[in-house]
């Protein structure tokens, strides 16, 4: 059994970079923004928070409530010392004073009435502009929990004050994840600035039950995927017992409609080894999204919309939905939340549970493991050096072929053949993975011509400890199927779909 480094804190997971995050929130229109901010602060050591702006939305059109952000940060102040006991010494939590210094007001008016050449930027808009133009190699993630008029006003100013070349350069730094459209500026932004990387569910106005993000907790309220998600860890009794405790948990309010509708925006960015932020189509705790427009002429938009996953639910049946891209991970992300609440209350390292640290083929970290392999061949993956920082915790290993990201449509079974996964030891720390043959993963679906570079196959390793609550770490293995000898297809191929159908 491998042993962790000597120092307990230094044995915890570290990260290559911190995503830059700027939050726009219509906090206090209902309790969910406050709930999401409480959870966000428990992950604040993983992010470089650049702004916390109270904004309007269709639900709260003429006022903003930055003071409610400050109250939650005041509660967070009483937890920072404890929280820092439970993270790597190079990845400490920011002080409450620093975070309070980032709180601003957005425009106290609705939607496009805040956007115009003769309308000055709000204090929140001024801060956002400052963060966009600041030199940085890291993109700026704007997480929109309410309306987007603060962002729209800044984009208009950049468009008018900078040359086309400079404007394009600045906007290329932006990444947006919006919780649907909550005012009339979201559609305006996507129409006028199509190059901006923009994740958002698109649906009829106020039909939020159709949106992927409601998979966080909305199955009972909206009535989707009956029998699939397990709602136990979203029940008010579970939240009262596991979340609404301690200094920060005490300011986590009871939910009114669904809890934490805004949380998927930063679950998407959490560095747990599952998601890769520049690839929404890969899937993460924050859902899975694909490009709305796949134009190859450079004129299409950079908008990402809902995708679906195929997940076996609590009822043992297959569920296919956009909501499943989030609720499939619910048990793990709720346990993670509860564990961090315990961190906030516990000054001793030994008094709380900590995440397993995964090492595959001698590579430790959260970055994906990338492999090229010939179709039909086998590769060995060795996770024997994976360890748990808490003495005595037992680890379980689950290797899972995540087929959905490799598919181009809903009919995953027909398009993506399964990887063969064979345990090479009793615990499953070491496995042999066999790729499908060339005709299954390196042949054009329509023409049947063999291709040299086939499917990108996604294998997920989940390592879960037996602490209380149990915690899960992930590692994504990206296996590029190759077919250098062009085997398995038809040399001439087929020119039309009629030929394919005729031959079947």
Residue pairs with C-beta under 8 A, 6 or more apart in sequence:
1 387
2 359
2 384
2 385
2 386
2 387
3 387
4 11
4 357
4 387
4 388
4 389
5 11
8 349
8 389
9 85
9 87
9 88
9 89
9 349
10 88
10 89
11 357
11 387
11 389
12 86
12 87
12 88
12 354
12 355
12 357
12 389
13 88
13 271
13 355
13 357
13 366
13 473
14 88
14 90
14 91
14 365
15 46
15 91
15 271
15 365
15 366
16 365
16 366
16 367
17 138
18 46
18 47
18 48
18 91
18 138
19 46
19 47
19 48
19 138
19 139
19 141
19 269
19 271
19 277
20 47
20 48
20 50
20 131
20 136
20 138
20 139
20 140
20 141
21 47
21 48
21 49
21 50
21 140
21 141
21 143
21 266
21 269
22 49
22 50
22 51
22 53
22 128
22 131
22 140
22 141
22 142
22 143
23 37
23 40
23 49
23 51
23 52
23 53
23 143
23 145
24 53
24 55
24 106
24 124
24 142
24 143
24 144
24 145
24 146
24 147
24 148
24 150
24 151
25 33
25 36
25 37
25 52
25 53
25 54
25 55
25 69
25 145
25 146
25 262
26 33
26 54
26 55
26 56
26 57
26 59
26 60
26 64
26 145
26 146
26 147
26 182
27 33
27 34
27 37
27 54
27 65
27 66
27 68
27 69
27 145
27 146
28 34
28 60
28 65
28 68
29 57
29 59
29 60
29 146
30 59
30 256
30 257
31 253
31 254
31 255
31 256
32 255
32 256
32 257
32 258
32 259
32 260
32 261
32 262
33 145
33 146
33 262
34 68
34 72
34 251
34 252
34 253
35 252
35 253
35 255
35 259
35 260
35 263
36 145
36 260
36 261
36 262
36 263
36 266
37 52
37 69
37 72
38 72
38 75
38 248
38 249
38 251
38 252
39 260
39 263
39 266
39 337
40 263
40 266
41 72
41 73
41 76
41 99
41 248
42 83
42 248
42 337
42 340
42 341
42 343
42 344
43 266
43 270
43 340
44 76
44 93
44 94
44 99
45 83
45 84
45 87
45 91
45 92
45 93
45 94
46 91
46 269
46 270
46 271
47 266
47 269
48 138
49 94
49 99
49 102
50 102
50 127
50 131
50 140
51 102
51 104
51 124
51 127
51 128
51 131
52 66
52 69
52 99
52 102
52 103
52 104
53 66
53 103
53 104
53 105
53 106
53 122
53 124
53 127
53 128
53 150
54 64
54 65
54 66
54 68
54 69
54 103
54 104
54 105
54 106
54 124
55 64
55 106
55 107
55 124
55 146
55 147
55 148
55 149
55 150
56 62
56 63
56 64
56 106
56 107
56 108
56 109
56 110
56 111
56 114
56 146
56 147
56 149
56 183
57 146
57 147
57 182
57 183
58 110
58 111
58 147
58 182
58 183
59 146
59 182
60 146
61 109
61 110
62 108
62 109
62 110
63 108
64 105
64 106
64 108
66 103
66 104
66 105
69 103
70 100
70 103
71 251
72 248
72 251
73 96
73 99
73 100
73 103
74 96
74 100
75 247
75 248
75 250
75 251
76 96
76 99
76 247
76 248
77 95
77 96
77 97
78 247
78 248
79 246
79 247
79 248
79 344
79 345
80 93
80 95
80 96
81 347
82 343
82 344
82 345
82 346
82 347
83 93
83 340
83 343
83 344
84 92
84 93
85 343
85 346
85 347
85 348
85 349
86 343
86 346
86 349
86 352
86 354
87 93
102 127
104 122
104 123
104 124
104 126
104 127
105 122
105 123
105 124
106 114
106 122
106 123
106 124
106 125
106 149
106 150
107 114
107 119
107 122
107 124
107 125
107 149
107 150
107 153
108 122
109 149
110 147
110 149
110 183
110 184
111 147
111 149
111 183
111 184
111 185
112 149
112 152
112 183
112 184
112 185
112 188
113 149
114 122
114 149
114 150
114 152
114 153
115 149
115 152
115 153
115 156
115 185
115 188
116 153
116 156
117 156
117 160
119 153
121 129
121 153
121 154
121 157
122 150
122 153
124 150
125 150
125 153
125 154
125 157
128 142
128 150
128 151
128 154
129 154
129 157
129 158
131 140
132 140
132 154
132 158
132 170
132 173
132 174
133 170
136 173
139 173
139 174
139 175
139 197
140 173
140 174
140 175
141 175
141 176
141 177
141 269
141 277
142 151
142 174
142 175
142 176
142 177
143 177
143 262
143 265
143 266
144 151
144 176
144 177
144 178
144 179
144 182
144 186
144 265
145 179
145 262
145 265
146 179
146 182
146 183
147 182
147 183
147 185
147 186
148 176
148 178
148 181
148 182
148 183
148 185
148 186
148 189
149 183
149 185
151 176
151 185
151 189
152 185
152 188
152 189
155 171
155 189
155 192
155 193
155 196
158 167
158 170
158 171
159 167
159 192
159 193
162 170
168 195
171 193
171 195
171 196
172 195
174 196
174 197
175 197
175 199
175 277
176 189
176 196
176 197
176 198
176 199
176 200
177 199
177 200
177 264
177 265
177 268
177 286
178 186
178 198
178 199
178 200
178 265
179 200
179 211
179 213
179 261
179 262
179 264
179 265
180 186
180 200
180 201
180 202
180 203
180 208
180 211
180 213
181 187
181 200
181 205
186 200
189 196
189 198
190 196
190 198
190 200
190 301
190 303
194 300
194 301
194 302
194 303
195 301
195 302
196 302
197 302
197 304
198 301
198 302
198 303
198 304
199 268
199 280
199 289
199 303
199 304
200 303
200 304
200 305
201 210
201 211
201 212
201 213
201 305
201 306
201 322
202 292
202 305
202 306
203 210
203 211
204 210
208 214
208 218
208 222
208 261
209 218
209 221
209 222
209 223
209 224
210 322
211 306
211 322
212 264
212 287
212 288
212 289
212 306
212 307
212 322
212 323
212 325
212 326
213 261
213 262
213 264
213 265
213 287
213 326
214 221
214 222
214 224
214 258
214 261
214 323
215 229
215 264
215 287
215 321
215 322
215 323
215 324
215 325
215 326
215 327
216 258
216 259
216 260
216 261
216 263
216 264
216 267
216 326
216 327
216 330
217 231
217 234
217 255
217 258
217 259
217 260
217 261
218 224
218 258
218 261
218 323
219 225
219 226
219 228
219 229
219 231
219 323
219 327
220 231
220 234
221 257
221 258
222 258
224 321
224 323
225 313
225 319
225 321
225 323
225 324
225 327
227 313
227 314
227 315
227 317
227 319
228 311
228 313
228 314
228 315
228 317
228 319
228 321
228 324
228 327
229 313
229 314
229 323
229 324
229 327
229 330
230 314
230 330
230 331
232 238
233 242
233 330
233 331
233 334
233 335
234 259
234 330
234 334
236 254
236 255
238 334
239 252
239 254
239 255
239 259
242 337
242 338
242 341
242 469
243 249
243 252
243 337
243 338
243 341
244 250
244 252
245 341
245 345
246 341
246 344
246 345
247 344
247 345
248 341
248 344
249 341
249 344
264 285
264 286
264 287
264 326
265 286
266 286
267 284
267 285
267 286
267 326
267 333
268 275
268 277
268 280
268 284
268 285
268 286
268 287
269 275
269 277
269 286
270 284
270 285
270 286
271 366
272 285
272 336
272 355
272 366
272 472
272 473
272 474
273 358
273 365
273 366
273 473
273 474
273 475
273 476
274 283
274 284
274 285
274 329
274 460
274 474
274 476
275 282
275 283
275 284
275 285
275 286
276 282
276 284
276 368
276 476
280 288
280 289
280 290
280 304
281 288
281 289
281 290
281 291
281 304
281 307
281 405
282 288
282 405
282 458
282 476
283 307
283 309
283 325
283 402
283 404
283 405
285 326
285 329
285 332
285 333
286 326
287 306
287 322
287 325
287 326
288 307
288 308
288 309
288 325
288 404
288 405
289 304
289 305
289 306
289 307
290 304
290 305
290 307
291 300
291 302
291 303
291 304
291 305
292 301
292 303
292 304
292 305
293 300
293 301
293 303
294 300
306 322
306 325
307 322
307 325
307 404
308 320
308 321
308 322
308 324
308 325
308 404
308 410
309 320
309 321
309 324
309 325
309 328
309 404
310 318
310 319
310 320
310 324
310 403
310 404
310 412
311 318
311 319
311 320
311 324
311 327
311 328
312 318
312 319
313 319
313 324
320 410
332 462
332 464
332 472
335 469
335 470
335 471
335 472
336 471
336 472
338 469
339 352
339 353
339 467
339 469
339 471
342 351
342 352
342 353
343 352
346 352
350 390
353 390
353 393
353 465
353 467
353 468
353 469
353 470
353 471
354 388
354 389
354 390
354 467
354 471
355 389
355 465
355 471
355 472
355 473
356 386
356 387
356 388
356 389
356 393
356 395
356 463
356 464
356 465
356 471
356 472
356 473
357 364
357 386
357 387
357 388
357 389
357 473
358 364
358 383
358 386
358 461
358 463
358 473
358 474
358 475
359 383
359 385
359 386
359 387
360 369
360 381
360 382
360 383
360 386
360 461
360 475
360 477
361 369
361 381
361 382
362 382
362 385
363 369
364 385
366 475
368 475
368 476
368 477
368 478
369 381
369 475
369 476
369 477
369 478
370 477
370 478
370 480
371 379
371 477
371 478
371 479
371 480
372 479
372 480
372 482
373 379
373 435
373 479
373 480
373 481
373 482
374 435
374 481
374 482
374 483
374 484
375 435
375 436
375 437
375 438
375 440
375 441
375 442
375 454
375 481
375 482
375 483
375 487
375 488
376 434
376 435
376 436
376 437
376 438
377 434
377 435
378 420
378 432
378 433
378 434
378 435
379 432
379 433
379 435
379 479
380 424
380 430
380 431
380 432
380 433
381 399
381 430
381 431
381 433
381 459
381 461
381 477
382 429
382 430
383 397
383 429
383 430
383 461
383 463
383 475
384 425
384 429
384 430
386 395
386 397
386 429
386 463
388 395
388 465
388 467
390 465
390 467
393 465
393 466
393 467
394 465
394 466
395 427
395 463
395 464
395 465
395 466
396 427
396 428
396 463
396 464
396 465
396 466
397 427
397 428
397 429
397 461
397 462
397 463
398 428
398 461
398 462
398 463
398 464
399 421
399 428
399 431
399 433
399 459
399 460
399 461
400 459
400 460
400 461
400 462
401 418
401 419
401 421
401 457
401 458
401 459
401 460
402 458
402 459
402 460
402 476
403 412
403 416
403 418
403 458
404 412
404 416
405 456
405 458
406 415
406 416
406 455
406 456
406 457
406 458
407 415
407 416
408 415
408 445
409 415
415 445
416 441
416 455
416 457
417 436
417 440
417 441
418 436
419 433
419 434
419 435
419 436
419 457
419 459
419 479
420 432
420 433
420 434
420 435
421 431
421 432
421 433
421 434
421 459
422 431
422 432
422 433
422 434
423 430
423 431
424 430
424 431
424 432
433 459
433 477
433 479
435 441
435 457
435 479
435 481
436 481
437 488
438 450
438 454
438 483
438 487
438 488
438 489
439 487
439 488
439 489
440 488
441 454
441 455
441 457
441 481
442 450
442 451
442 452
442 453
442 454
442 455
442 481
442 482
442 483
442 487
442 488
442 489
443 449
443 450
443 451
443 454
443 483
443 488
443 489
444 450
444 451
444 489
444 493
446 494
446 497
446 500
447 493
447 494
447 495
448 489
448 490
448 493
448 494
448 500
449 489
449 490
449 491
449 492
449 493
450 483
450 486
450 487
450 488
450 489
450 490
450 491
451 483
451 486
451 489
452 482
452 483
452 484
452 486
453 480
453 481
453 482
453 483
454 480
454 481
454 482
454 483
455 481
456 478
456 479
456 480
456 481
457 478
457 479
457 480
457 481
458 476
458 477
458 478
458 479
459 476
459 477
459 479
460 474
460 475
460 476
460 477
461 474
461 475
461 476
461 477
462 472
462 473
462 474
463 472
463 473
463 474
463 475
464 470
464 471
464 472
465 471
494 500
494 503
